[in-house]
Amino acid sequence: MLGMIYFELPKLPEVADASDELKLWLTLFNAKTEEDLAKIEMMGGSIMQQAIGAYRQVTATDKFKEIERLRSRARHNEASALAHEREVEREKWQGVIAEKDASHTAALADKDAEIAELRAKLGKL
């Protein structure tokens, strides 16, 4: 029976061992900058050079650039929508809190008046 193996890319060491092909591939998947790619390319030999060359070729196409632009726009729109919803919720809860504060303030004022009235009655006795 085959099982699944999961790798947590953020937990990988920064420098992979050139002799460990699996870690080298995982490092490639985790690469974030051109410098990362260059390091992997130097360590990994011809297979990594071919993989990185293919990646660069694909990412240089206009279609890929358009897809990335659309993804970036979608992420921005999603972040804006979430920020707007947070602001709406914050304003809603500020209104709820203000109502509660006003209610408590009114209740305290009533109690203060009641205490003052009782003190006045006690002072007459």
C-alpha positions as CSV (number, residue, x, y, z in Angstrom):
1,M,0.0,0.0,0.0
2,L,1.3,3.4,-0.9
3,G,1.2,6.2,1.5
4,M,1.4,10.0,1.1
5,I,4.4,11.9,2.3
6,Y,4.0,15.6,3.2
7,F,6.8,18.1,3.2
8,E,6.5,21.5,4.9
9,L,8.4,23.7,2.5
10,P,8.9,26.7,5.0
11,K,10.7,24.3,7.4
12,L,13.3,23.2,4.9
13,P,16.9,24.2,5.5
14,E,17.9,27.1,3.3
15,V,20.8,25.2,1.7
16,A,20.0,21.8,0.3
17,D,22.6,19.1,0.0
18,A,23.5,18.6,-3.7
19,S,23.7,14.9,-3.2
20,D,20.1,14.7,-1.9
21,E,18.0,15.0,-5.0
22,L,14.7,15.1,-3.1
23,K,15.7,18.0,-0.9
24,L,17.1,19.8,-4.0
25,W,13.8,19.5,-5.7
26,L,12.0,20.6,-2.6
27,T,14.3,23.6,-2.4
28,L,13.5,24.4,-6.0
29,F,9.8,24.4,-5.2
30,N,10.5,26.7,-2.2
31,A,12.6,29.1,-4.2
32,K,11.4,32.7,-4.0
33,T,14.1,34.8,-5.7
34,E,16.3,34.6,-8.7
35,E,19.2,34.2,-6.4
36,D,17.6,31.1,-4.9
37,L,17.2,29.7,-8.4
38,A,20.8,30.5,-9.3
39,K,22.1,28.7,-6.1
40,I,20.0,25.6,-6.9
41,E,21.1,25.7,-10.5
42,M,24.8,25.6,-9.5
43,M,24.3,22.8,-7.0
44,G,22.0,20.5,-8.9
45,G,23.8,19.8,-12.1
46,S,22.1,19.4,-15.5
47,I,18.7,18.2,-14.2
48,M,18.2,21.3,-12.1
49,Q,19.5,23.5,-14.9
50,Q,17.0,22.0,-17.3
51,A,14.1,22.4,-14.8
52,I,15.0,26.0,-14.0
53,G,15.5,26.7,-17.7
54,A,12.0,25.3,-18.4
55,Y,10.6,27.4,-15.5
56,R,12.2,30.6,-16.9
57,Q,10.9,29.8,-20.4
58,V,7.3,29.3,-19.2
59,T,7.3,32.4,-16.9
60,A,8.6,34.6,-19.7
61,T,5.5,34.0,-21.9
62,D,2.9,36.7,-22.2
63,K,0.1,34.2,-21.3
64,F,1.9,33.4,-18.0
65,K,2.5,37.1,-17.2
66,E,-1.2,37.8,-17.9
67,I,-2.3,34.9,-15.6
68,E,0.0,36.2,-12.9
69,R,-1.3,39.8,-13.3
70,L,-4.9,38.4,-12.9
71,R,-3.9,36.4,-9.8
72,S,-2.3,39.4,-8.3
73,R,-5.3,41.5,-9.0
74,A,-7.6,38.8,-7.5
75,R,-5.5,38.7,-4.4
76,H,-5.6,42.5,-4.1
77,N,-9.4,42.5,-4.6
78,E,-9.8,39.8,-2.0
79,A,-7.7,41.6,0.5
80,S,-9.6,44.8,-0.1
81,A,-12.9,43.1,0.3
82,L,-11.7,41.5,3.6
83,A,-10.5,44.9,4.9
84,H,-13.9,46.4,4.0
85,E,-15.8,43.7,5.8
86,R,-13.5,44.1,8.8
87,E,-14.3,47.8,8.8
88,V,-18.0,47.2,8.5
89,E,-17.9,44.7,11.4
90,R,-15.8,47.1,13.5
91,E,-18.3,49.9,13.0
92,K,-21.2,47.5,13.8
93,W,-19.6,46.5,17.1
94,Q,-18.7,50.0,18.0
95,G,-22.4,50.8,17.6
96,V,-23.4,47.9,19.8
97,I,-20.8,48.9,22.4
98,A,-22.0,52.5,22.3
99,E,-25.6,51.4,22.9
100,K,-24.5,49.2,25.8
101,D,-22.5,52.0,27.3
102,A,-25.4,54.4,26.9
103,S,-27.8,51.8,28.5
104,H,-25.4,51.3,31.4
105,T,-24.8,55.0,31.8
106,A,-28.6,55.6,32.0
107,A,-29.0,52.7,34.5
108,L,-26.2,54.1,36.6
109,A,-27.9,57.5,36.5
110,D,-31.1,56.0,37.7
111,K,-29.4,54.2,40.5
112,D,-27.6,57.3,41.5
113,A,-30.9,59.2,41.6
114,E,-32.4,56.4,43.7
115,I,-29.5,56.5,46.1
116,A,-29.7,60.3,46.4
117,E,-33.5,60.0,47.1
118,L,-32.9,57.3,49.8
119,R,-30.2,59.4,51.4
120,A,-32.5,62.4,51.5
121,K,-35.2,60.2,53.2
122,L,-32.6,59.0,55.7
123,G,-31.5,62.5,56.4
124,K,-35.1,63.5,57.4
125,L,-35.3,60.7,59.9
